[in-house]
Amino acid sequence: DAMIVDLQLSQYCFRMLYEAIDLKTAVNSILEIVGRSYQVSRVYIFENSMDNLQCSNTFEWCAEGIEPEIDNLQGLRYDVELAGFLDCLDERGLLCYSDVSKLPGHLYEVLKPQGVRSILQCGIWDGGVFRGYVGFDECRHRRVWKKEEVNSLVLIANVLSTFLLKERYKERLKELERY
């Protein structure tokens, strides 16, 4: 049963992050496990800058034969390259397109050179503030995202983002303690 597998995968991700000594390694492992389990081309995380005006690709896993994009996707501005991005999110904070060419033109232009055909992105929210997103790309074919897949990927994205936000707060606290 797909739902049992999804629940087990979510629980596994939670346990792995909860017990992690090195969060970066744990996150990278989870992206790979999720990417392989759902047979997507790319799984990644974008985190916002402190002022929330731009975001950068901070984690990425790619399937065999898929080019990494992490180095090309740093400092994307929400008022330039990603203008209108937040308006494309649904009421759950999701961007879900089986055909990315249906996205507003300039957003499609960001995805086109990456070979993305279908996309699912889940917002990272912190107290109602948008802080970035976890994304799943399909580059090999157009993919219709099944409701169960979307729900499961959203749960995994939420688990990932909770631990990531906690880690970033710890880093900021350490920075503040230095002064």
Buried (B, 14 or more C-beta within 10 A) or exposed (E): EEEEEBEEBBEBBBEBBEEBEEBEEBBBBBBBBBBEBBEBBBBBBBBBBEEEEBBBBBBBBBBEEBEBBBEEBEEBEBEEBBEEBEEBBEEEBBBBBBEBEEBEEEBBEBBEEBBBBBBBBBBBBBEEEBBBBBBBBBBBEEBEBEEEBBBBBBBBBBBBBBBBBEBBEEEEEEEEEEE
